Amino acid sequence: MTYRIKILGIVGILILLSLACNISLGAPEEKLSEEDRINTAVAEALATSSKQQETTSPTQEVIATTQAPTAGLPTPTPKPCNKAVFVSETIPDGTDFNPNTNFTKSWRWRNDGTCTWNTGYQLVFASGDQMSGPAVQNFTQNVAPGEQVDISVALKSPGSAGSYKGYWKLRDDKGEYYVNNMWVAIDVVAPVPTAPDLIISEFSITPATPQMGVPCHVRIGAYNNGNAAAGTFIVRWYGLSTFASPSCAWTLPSMVAKGGQILECDFTFPSWYPINKTSIVYIDHDNQVAESNEGNNTATISPFGVNP
């Protein structure tokens, strides 16, 4: 019901009251005058209408101004002063090294905190195999938030074969550790002998049984089967192992590892010999080269002889 309709209703009530006052029902007369009764009725009707408005209007206003709830939304977590994010590293775990070999291990970190890493920050050895590294090493530069840095340490592999692992940490300028999961893990392996090994890879005489007074052709293959170069050495061939001096000789200034050379000469035997002899060739005849195997420096053809 609207306010206008309420007013019309009140007016109607007043008209009925006015008519009622003009009709006598035999009841005792009220002490109030007719005008006072009308004024009292109007006042009560207006008071009732005002109370109804007071009970409805505020509720409508509250509903209109109600806002969506904000409770329960997450609160952003502030970044810590020191926070490091791993990016990459050198020397993967299990890398092989010869004994007593110098190497450098590096870790790349990104500063994801709010504090600058200054030169008072340190790389600290924690436990395990130190591998000749320092106990403490200061940062060499400042690293602002958002920047990356390579933290490197000079190390040396142990002298014995085996697996080794050392743990390291990062510490700020107040002595607080903020990275605890850094390590170096390597394997030390026994080195392969590094030395030359000279051998005769080929030895032939054409014809296989020479004739006295007729030249024969000798072909010799000198080869370095080692894993290091050889210095100067001499190859000597003795037509018969009993000869006092070589029939042909060659001086080679060097030979690379896994490298060789073919040596050739012609020789005439001045006499004939029964075919029960031995022809022999020596490589590194004077032992000028220190080899990994000194017992394979000869090659022979036997039985051997020269026809008359």
C-alpha positions as a Markdown table, in Angstrom:
| # | Residue | x | y | z |
|---|---|---|---|---|
| 1 | Met | 0.0 | 0.0 | 0.0 |
| 2 | Thr | 1.4 | 3.4 | -1.1 |
| 3 | Tyr | 1.6 | 6.5 | 1.0 |
| 4 | Arg | -1.1 | 8.2 | -1.1 |
| 5 | Ile | -3.5 | 5.4 | -0.6 |
| 6 | Lys | -2.9 | 5.6 | 3.1 |
| 7 | Ile | -3.8 | 9.3 | 3.2 |
| 8 | Leu | -7.0 | 8.7 | 1.3 |
| 9 | Gly | -7.9 | 6.0 | 3.8 |
| 10 | Ile | -7.3 | 8.4 | 6.7 |
| 11 | Val | -9.5 | 11.0 | 5.0 |
| 12 | Gly | -12.3 | 8.4 | 4.6 |
| 13 | Ile | -12.1 | 7.5 | 8.3 |
| 14 | Leu | -12.4 | 11.2 | 9.2 |
| 15 | Ile | -15.6 | 11.6 | 7.1 |
| 16 | Leu | -17.1 | 8.5 | 8.8 |
| 17 | Leu | -16.3 | 9.9 | 12.2 |
| 18 | Ser | -17.8 | 13.2 | 11.3 |
| 19 | Leu | -21.1 | 11.5 | 10.3 |
| 20 | Ala | -21.0 | 9.4 | 13.4 |
| 21 | Cys | -20.8 | 12.5 | 15.6 |
| 22 | Asn | -24.0 | 13.9 | 14.1 |
| 23 | Ile | -26.0 | 10.7 | 14.9 |
| 24 | Ser | -27.0 | 10.2 | 18.5 |
| 25 | Leu | -27.3 | 6.6 | 19.7 |
| 26 | Gly | -28.3 | 7.5 | 23.2 |
| 27 | Ala | -24.8 | 7.0 | 24.6 |
| 28 | Pro | -23.4 | 9.5 | 27.2 |
| 29 | Glu | -21.8 | 12.5 | 25.6 |
| 30 | Glu | -17.9 | 12.6 | 25.6 |
| 31 | Lys | -16.3 | 15.5 | 27.3 |
| 32 | Leu | -14.2 | 16.3 | 24.2 |
| 33 | Ser | -15.6 | 18.5 | 21.6 |
| 34 | Glu | -16.2 | 17.3 | 18.1 |
| 35 | Glu | -13.2 | 19.3 | 16.8 |
| 36 | Asp | -10.9 | 17.7 | 19.4 |
| 37 | Arg | -12.0 | 14.2 | 18.6 |
| 38 | Ile | -11.3 | 14.8 | 14.9 |
| 39 | Asn | -7.9 | 16.2 | 15.6 |
| 40 | Thr | -7.1 | 13.3 | 17.9 |
| 41 | Ala | -8.1 | 10.8 | 15.2 |
| 42 | Val | -6.0 | 12.5 | 12.6 |
| 43 | Ala | -2.9 | 12.6 | 14.9 |
| 44 | Glu | -3.2 | 8.8 | 15.7 |
| 45 | Ala | -3.6 | 8.0 | 12.0 |
| 46 | Leu | -0.5 | 10.0 | 11.1 |
| 47 | Ala | 1.5 | 8.4 | 13.9 |
| 48 | Thr | 0.6 | 4.9 | 12.7 |
| 49 | Ser | 1.7 | 5.8 | 9.1 |
| 50 | Ser | 5.0 | 7.2 | 10.3 |
| 51 | Lys | 5.8 | 4.1 | 12.3 |
| 52 | Gln | 5.2 | 1.9 | 9.2 |
| 53 | Gln | 7.6 | 4.0 | 7.2 |
| 54 | Glu | 10.3 | 3.8 | 9.9 |
| 55 | Thr | 10.1 | 0.0 | 9.9 |
| 56 | Thr | 10.4 | -0.5 | 6.1 |
| 57 | Ser | 12.7 | 2.3 | 4.8 |
| 58 | Pro | 15.9 | 1.4 | 6.8 |
| 59 | Thr | 15.7 | -2.3 | 5.7 |
| 60 | Gln | 15.5 | -1.3 | 2.1 |
| 61 | Glu | 18.5 | 1.1 | 2.5 |
| 62 | Val | 20.7 | -1.7 | 4.1 |
| 63 | Ile | 19.9 | -4.1 | 1.2 |
| 64 | Ala | 20.8 | -1.4 | -1.4 |
| 65 | Thr | 24.1 | -0.6 | 0.2 |
| 66 | Thr | 25.3 | -4.2 | 1.0 |
| 67 | Gln | 28.8 | -5.0 | -0.5 |
| 68 | Ala | 30.4 | -8.2 | -1.6 |
| 69 | Pro | 32.4 | -9.9 | 1.2 |
| 70 | Thr | 36.2 | -9.5 | 1.1 |
| 71 | Ala | 37.3 | -12.0 | 3.8 |
| 72 | Gly | 39.4 | -15.1 | 2.7 |
| 73 | Leu | 41.5 | -13.6 | -0.1 |
| 74 | Pro | 45.2 | -14.7 | 0.1 |
| 75 | Thr | 47.7 | -12.2 | 1.4 |
| 76 | Pro | 50.9 | -11.9 | -0.8 |
| 77 | Thr | 54.0 | -13.4 | 0.9 |
| 78 | Pro | 56.9 | -10.9 | 1.0 |
| 79 | Lys | 60.2 | -12.0 | -0.7 |
| 80 | Pro | 63.0 | -12.9 | 1.8 |
| 81 | Cys | 66.3 | -11.0 | 1.9 |
| 82 | Asn | 68.3 | -13.9 | 0.6 |
| 83 | Lys | 66.9 | -16.3 | -2.0 |
| 84 | Ala | 69.0 | -18.1 | -4.6 |
| 85 | Val | 67.6 | -20.0 | -7.6 |
| 86 | Phe | 70.0 | -22.5 | -9.3 |
| 87 | Val | 70.5 | -22.0 | -13.0 |
| 88 | Ser | 73.4 | -24.3 | -14.2 |
| 89 | Glu | 76.8 | -25.7 | -13.3 |
| 90 | Thr | 80.0 | -27.0 | -14.9 |
| 91 | Ile | 81.7 | -30.4 | -14.2 |
| 92 | Pro | 78.7 | -32.7 | -14.1 |
| 93 | Asp | 78.6 | -35.4 | -11.4 |
| 94 | Gly | 80.8 | -38.4 | -12.2 |
| 95 | Thr | 83.2 | -36.5 | -14.5 |
| 96 | Asp | 86.5 | -38.5 | -14.8 |
| 97 | Phe | 89.8 | -37.0 | -13.9 |
| 98 | Asn | 93.4 | -38.3 | -13.8 |
| 99 | Pro | 95.0 | -38.1 | -10.4 |
| 100 | Asn | 96.3 | -34.7 | -9.2 |
| 101 | Thr | 94.6 | -32.8 | -12.0 |
| 102 | Asn | 93.6 | -29.1 | -11.5 |
| 103 | Phe | 90.1 | -28.1 | -12.5 |
| 104 | Thr | 87.5 | -25.4 | -11.7 |
| 105 | Lys | 83.9 | -26.0 | -10.6 |
| 106 | Ser | 81.3 | -23.3 | -11.2 |
| 107 | Trp | 77.7 | -22.9 | -10.1 |
| 108 | Arg | 75.4 | -20.2 | -11.7 |
| 109 | Trp | 72.8 | -18.7 | -9.3 |
| 110 | Arg | 70.1 | -16.0 | -9.7 |
| 111 | Asn | 69.5 | -13.6 | -6.9 |
| 112 | Asp | 65.7 | -13.9 | -6.3 |
| 113 | Gly | 65.7 | -12.1 | -2.9 |
| 114 | Thr | 65.5 | -8.4 | -2.0 |
| 115 | Cys | 69.1 | -8.0 | -0.7 |
| 116 | Thr | 72.2 | -7.4 | -2.9 |
| 117 | Trp | 74.9 | -10.1 | -2.5 |
| 118 | Asn | 78.0 | -8.1 | -1.7 |
| 119 | Thr | 81.7 | -9.1 | -1.4 |
| 120 | Gly | 81.1 | -9.9 | 2.2 |
| 121 | Tyr | 79.0 | -13.0 | 1.1 |
| 122 | Gln | 81.0 | -16.2 | 1.0 |
| 123 | Leu | 81.3 | -19.7 | -0.5 |
| 124 | Val | 82.1 | -22.0 | 2.4 |
| 125 | Phe | 83.3 | -25.6 | 2.4 |
| 126 | Ala | 81.0 | -27.7 | 4.5 |
| 127 | Ser | 82.0 | -31.4 | 4.5 |
| 128 | Gly | 83.2 | -34.4 | 2.4 |
| 129 | Asp | 86.2 | -34.2 | 0.1 |
| 130 | Gln | 87.7 | -30.7 | 0.0 |
| 131 | Met | 89.9 | -31.5 | -3.1 |
| 132 | Ser | 92.4 | -28.8 | -2.2 |
| 133 | Gly | 89.7 | -26.1 | -2.2 |
| 134 | Pro | 89.7 | -23.1 | 0.2 |
| 135 | Ala | 87.8 | -23.3 | 3.4 |
| 136 | Val | 86.1 | -19.9 | 2.8 |
| 137 | Gln | 86.1 | -17.8 | -0.4 |
| 138 | Asn | 84.4 | -14.3 | -0.7 |
| 139 | Phe | 82.3 | -13.3 | -3.6 |
| 140 | Thr | 84.3 | -11.3 | -6.2 |
| 141 | Gln | 81.4 | -8.9 | -7.1 |
| 142 | Asn | 78.1 | -7.5 | -6.0 |
| 143 | Val | 74.9 | -9.3 | -7.3 |
| 144 | Ala | 71.8 | -7.2 | -7.3 |
| 145 | Pro | 68.3 | -8.7 | -7.0 |
| 146 | Gly | 67.4 | -10.3 | -10.4 |
| 147 | Glu | 71.0 | -10.7 | -11.5 |
| 148 | Gln | 72.9 | -13.9 | -12.1 |
| 149 | Val | 76.5 | -14.8 | -11.0 |
| 150 | Asp | 79.0 | -17.6 | -11.6 |
| 151 | Ile | 80.5 | -18.8 | -8.3 |
| 152 | Ser | 83.7 | -20.7 | -9.1 |
| 153 | Val | 86.2 | -22.5 | -7.0 |
| 154 | Ala | 89.6 | -23.9 | -8.0 |
| 155 | Leu | 90.1 | -27.6 | -7.0 |
| 156 | Lys | 92.5 | -30.5 | -7.6 |
| 157 | Ser | 91.6 | -34.2 | -8.0 |
| 158 | Pro | 93.0 | -36.5 | -5.3 |
| 159 | Gly | 96.0 | -38.6 | -6.1 |
| 160 | Ser | 94.3 | -42.0 | -5.9 |
| 161 | Ala | 91.7 | -43.6 | -8.0 |
| 162 | Gly | 88.1 | -43.6 | -6.6 |
| 163 | Ser | 84.9 | -41.5 | -6.3 |
| 164 | Tyr | 85.0 | -38.2 | -4.4 |
| 165 | Lys | 82.3 | -35.7 | -3.3 |
| 166 | Gly | 82.6 | -32.4 | -1.4 |
| 167 | Tyr | 79.7 | -30.2 | -0.1 |
| 168 | Trp | 79.6 | -26.4 | -0.1 |
| 169 | Lys | 77.3 | -23.6 | 1.1 |
| 170 | Leu | 76.6 | -20.0 | 0.6 |
| 171 | Arg | 76.7 | -17.6 | 3.5 |
| 172 | Asp | 75.7 | -13.9 | 3.7 |
| 173 | Asp | 77.6 | -11.0 | 5.3 |
| 174 | Lys | 75.9 | -11.7 | 8.7 |
| 175 | Gly | 76.9 | -15.3 | 8.9 |
| 176 | Glu | 73.5 | -16.7 | 7.9 |
| 177 | Tyr | 73.5 | -19.7 | 5.4 |
| 178 | Tyr | 71.0 | -19.5 | 2.6 |
| 179 | Val | 72.2 | -22.2 | 0.2 |
| 180 | Asn | 73.1 | -25.6 | 1.6 |
| 181 | Asn | 72.8 | -28.0 | -1.4 |
| 182 | Met | 76.0 | -27.5 | -3.4 |
| 183 | Trp | 78.5 | -30.2 | -4.1 |
| 184 | Val | 81.3 | -31.5 | -6.4 |
| 185 | Ala | 81.3 | -35.2 | -7.4 |
| 186 | Ile | 84.1 | -36.6 | -9.5 |
| 187 | Asp | 85.7 | -39.9 | -10.3 |
| 188 | Val | 89.5 | -40.3 | -10.3 |
| 189 | Val | 90.7 | -42.9 | -12.7 |
| 190 | Ala | 94.2 | -44.5 | -13.2 |
| 191 | Pro | 95.8 | -42.9 | -16.2 |
| 192 | Val | 96.6 | -44.9 | -19.3 |
| 193 | Pro | 100.4 | -45.1 | -19.7 |
| 194 | Thr | 101.6 | -42.2 | -21.9 |
| 195 | Ala | 104.6 | -43.5 | -23.8 |
| 196 | Pro | 105.6 | -44.5 | -27.3 |
| 197 | Asp | 105.9 | -48.2 | -28.3 |
| 198 | Leu | 108.0 | -48.8 | -31.4 |
| 199 | Ile | 107.4 | -52.1 | -33.4 |
| 200 | Ile | 108.3 | -53.6 | -36.8 |
| 201 | Ser | 104.9 | -53.8 | -38.6 |
| 202 | Glu | 106.3 | -55.2 | -41.8 |
| 203 | Phe | 109.5 | -57.1 | -42.9 |
| 204 | Ser | 110.1 | -58.7 | -46.3 |
| 205 | Ile | 113.0 | -59.6 | -48.6 |
| 206 | Thr | 112.5 | -59.9 | -52.4 |
| 207 | Pro | 113.3 | -62.5 | -53.6 |
| 208 | Ala | 112.6 | -64.5 | -50.4 |
| 209 | Thr | 115.9 | -66.4 | -51.0 |
| 210 | Pro | 118.4 | -64.0 | -52.6 |
| 211 | Gln | 121.2 | -65.1 | -55.0 |
| 212 | Met | 124.8 | -64.4 | -54.3 |
| 213 | Gly | 126.0 | -61.4 | -56.2 |
| 214 | Val | 122.5 | -60.3 | -57.2 |
| 215 | Pro | 120.8 | -57.3 | -55.4 |
| 216 | Cys | 117.7 | -58.1 | -53.3 |
| 217 | His | 115.1 | -55.6 | -52.1 |
| 218 | Val | 114.3 | -55.1 | -48.4 |
| 219 | Arg | 111.1 | -53.5 | -47.1 |
| 220 | Ile | 110.5 | -52.7 | -43.5 |
| 221 | Gly | 107.6 | -51.0 | -41.7 |
| 222 | Ala | 108.4 | -48.9 | -38.6 |
| 223 | Tyr | 105.4 | -48.1 | -36.5 |
| 224 | Asn | 104.7 | -46.3 | -33.2 |
| 225 | Asn | 101.9 | -48.3 | -31.4 |
| 226 | Gly | 102.0 | -46.1 | -28.3 |
| 227 | Asn | 99.9 | -43.1 | -27.3 |
| 228 | Ala | 102.8 | -40.6 | -27.3 |
| 229 | Ala | 105.2 | -39.4 | -29.9 |
| 230 | Ala | 108.7 | -40.9 | -30.1 |
| 231 | Gly | 111.9 | -38.9 | -30.5 |
| 232 | Thr | 114.9 | -39.8 | -32.6 |
| 233 | Phe | 115.6 | -43.6 | -33.0 |
| 234 | Ile | 117.5 | -45.9 | -35.4 |
| 235 | Val | 116.3 | -48.9 | -37.4 |
| 236 | Arg | 119.0 | -51.4 | -38.5 |
| 237 | Trp | 118.7 | -54.5 | -40.7 |
| 238 | Tyr | 121.2 | -57.4 | -40.5 |
| 239 | Gly | 121.1 | -59.6 | -43.6 |
| 240 | Leu | 122.2 | -62.4 | -41.3 |
| 241 | Ser | 121.9 | -62.2 | -37.5 |
| 242 | Thr | 125.5 | -63.2 | -37.3 |
| 243 | Phe | 126.8 | -60.2 | -39.3 |
| 244 | Ala | 129.0 | -57.8 | -37.3 |
| 245 | Ser | 127.6 | -54.7 | -39.0 |
| 246 | Pro | 124.1 | -53.8 | -40.4 |
| 247 | Ser | 123.3 | -54.3 | -44.0 |
| 248 | Cys | 121.0 | -51.3 | -44.1 |
| 249 | Ala | 120.3 | -48.6 | -41.4 |
| 250 | Trp | 117.9 | -45.6 | -41.1 |
| 251 | Thr | 117.8 | -42.7 | -38.5 |
| 252 | Leu | 114.3 | -41.4 | -37.9 |
| 253 | Pro | 114.1 | -38.0 | -36.1 |
| 254 | Ser | 110.6 | -38.7 | -34.7 |
| 255 | Met | 107.3 | -40.6 | -35.1 |
| 256 | Val | 103.8 | -39.6 | -33.9 |
| 257 | Ala | 101.6 | -41.9 | -31.8 |
| 258 | Lys | 99.8 | -44.4 | -34.0 |
| 259 | Gly | 102.0 | -43.4 | -36.9 |
| 260 | Gly | 104.5 | -45.2 | -39.1 |
| 261 | Gln | 106.9 | -45.2 | -42.0 |
| 262 | Ile | 108.0 | -47.6 | -44.7 |
| 263 | Leu | 111.8 | -48.0 | -45.0 |
| 264 | Glu | 113.4 | -49.7 | -48.1 |
| 265 | Cys | 116.9 | -50.5 | -49.4 |
| 266 | Asp | 118.7 | -52.8 | -51.9 |
| 267 | Phe | 121.5 | -55.1 | -50.8 |
| 268 | Thr | 123.8 | -57.6 | -52.5 |
| 269 | Phe | 125.0 | -60.7 | -50.6 |
| 270 | Pro | 128.7 | -61.3 | -51.5 |
| 271 | Ser | 128.5 | -65.0 | -50.5 |
| 272 | Trp | 126.1 | -67.8 | -50.4 |
| 273 | Tyr | 124.6 | -69.3 | -47.1 |
| 274 | Pro | 122.7 | -72.4 | -46.4 |
| 275 | Ile | 119.0 | -71.9 | -45.8 |
| 276 | Asn | 119.2 | -72.4 | -42.0 |
| 277 | Lys | 120.1 | -68.9 | -41.1 |
| 278 | Thr | 118.1 | -65.9 | -39.6 |
| 279 | Ser | 117.7 | -62.4 | -41.0 |
| 280 | Ile | 116.8 | -59.8 | -38.3 |
| 281 | Val | 115.8 | -56.1 | -38.1 |
| 282 | Tyr | 115.9 | -53.9 | -35.0 |
| 283 | Ile | 113.8 | -50.8 | -34.3 |
| 284 | Asp | 115.3 | -48.3 | -31.7 |
| 285 | His | 118.4 | -50.4 | -31.8 |
| 286 | Asp | 120.3 | -48.1 | -29.4 |
| 287 | Asn | 117.4 | -47.8 | -26.9 |
| 288 | Gln | 117.2 | -44.1 | -27.4 |
| 289 | Val | 113.4 | -44.0 | -26.8 |
| 290 | Ala | 111.8 | -44.9 | -23.4 |
| 291 | Glu | 108.9 | -47.2 | -24.5 |
| 292 | Ser | 106.0 | -48.8 | -22.7 |
| 293 | Asn | 107.2 | -52.2 | -24.1 |
| 294 | Glu | 110.8 | -52.7 | -24.7 |
| 295 | Gly | 110.4 | -56.4 | -25.6 |
| 296 | Asn | 108.9 | -56.0 | -29.1 |
| 297 | Asn | 111.7 | -54.2 | -31.0 |
| 298 | Thr | 112.8 | -56.9 | -33.4 |
| 299 | Ala | 111.4 | -58.9 | -36.3 |
| 300 | Thr | 113.0 | -61.9 | -38.0 |
| 301 | Ile | 112.8 | -64.1 | -41.1 |
| 302 | Ser | 113.8 | -67.7 | -40.4 |
| 303 | Pro | 114.9 | -70.0 | -42.0 |
| 304 | Phe | 116.8 | -67.8 | -44.4 |
| 305 | Gly | 119.7 | -68.3 | -46.7 |
| 306 | Val | 121.4 | -67.1 | -50.0 |
| 307 | Asn | 121.7 | -69.3 | -53.1 |
| 308 | Pro | 125.1 | -69.6 | -54.8 |
